[in-house]
């Protein structure tokens, strides 16, 4: 007996407009999603410490980003019953896998900064006039 074919609904295709993978990728690949996941790959953080680590993010944007990443199963929000309540964010196993790839990309981009600057200067010099 052959196994049943997966239905079209179960096949993820990020290029399909209504595929759930697209919204997840958008959440991960947005500026704040990438930086939050990369920071959380270093350690668990309380909200304000994470906000300091991800320099430039507003409180509102970080809260929205973390909520989306939590909903998508990338981030775990641990609320500790203390007074005042202590909330700590960390990566789930899926979040760790995704963050590992993001950190690889970040390291590649950081190492390529001199090459990028040279390309930008060359482009800018040819674009004037």
N, C-alpha and C positions, 0 to 999 in steps of 0.2 A: 504494500500500500504506500503510495507516494504522499508526502506531507502536503497539506493544503497551501495554495499560493497565498502570500500575504496580500491583504486588500490594499488598494491604492491609498486608502486613508492612513495606513501604517508606514508607508514609504516616505521618509523625510527627503525633501528636495528644497534646499534653501533658495533656489531660484524661482520656486512656485510662490506666487503672491500670498496665498493663504496658509502656507506651511508654518506650523508652530516653530520650526527651527529658525525661521527668519527673524521672528520677534526675539527669540532667545539670543541669536547672534547679534542683533542690534543692541540688546542690553549689555552683552559682554563686550562688544567691540566699540561701544561709545567711549568717549574720553574718560569719563568717570568710572565706568565699569572696568575698563582695563586697569586703571590705576588702583582702584579699590581691591580688585582680585590680586594684583601684584603685591600690594602692601600686605594683604592678609596672608599671602604665601610666606611672608617673613615671620609672622606671629599673629596671635589673637590680639584684638584691640578693643578697647572701650571706644564709644562713639567719638568723643572729643580728641582722643589720642589718634584715632584714624584720620580725623579731619586735619589734624596738624601734619600727619604723615603725607597726606594727599594735598599738598599745598595748593591753594587757590579754589578749592571746591567750597561751595556755599553749604550751609547746614541743610537747607532744603534739598539741594541736588544730591548730597550724600545720603540723606534719609531716603529719598526716592530711589536712588540707585541700589542701596542696600535692600530695600523692600522688594524691588524687582528681582535682584539676585537671590534673595531668600525664597521668593515665590518659584523661581526657576530651579531651585535645588542646589544652588552654588554656595550659598552662605547660610550658616547656622547662627541664629540669634539666641543667646543664652541670657535669660532674665533671672537674676539671683534675688531671692527674697530677703533683701536687706533694706535698711532705712538710711538714706534713700535707696530705691532699687538700683542695682548695679547691672548694666547690660553690657555684654561682651559679644563681639562678632568674631567668627572663625570660619574657615572653609570646611565644607562637607567633602567627602571623598571625591565626588564629581567636581566640585570647585577646585580641589587640589590638582586634578588632572588638567583642567582647563587653565588654571594659573601657571602650571609648569610650562605649557606651550606659550603662554603670554610672556612669561619671564624670558624664555628663549628668544622671542621676537624682540623684546625690549633690549636685551643684551646685544643682539645683532644690530639694531638701529643705533644704539649708543656707540658701538664700535665703528659704525660707518659715518659718524658725524663729520670727520674731516673730508671724506669723499663727497658727502652730501653738500657741504659748504663749497667745495671746489666746483661741483656741478651747478650749484645755484649762482655762483659768481660768474661762471662761464655763460650760463643762460641769461643772466641779467645784463651782461656786457653785450650780448648779441641782440637783446630785445630793445635796447635803447636806440632812439634815433628815428 
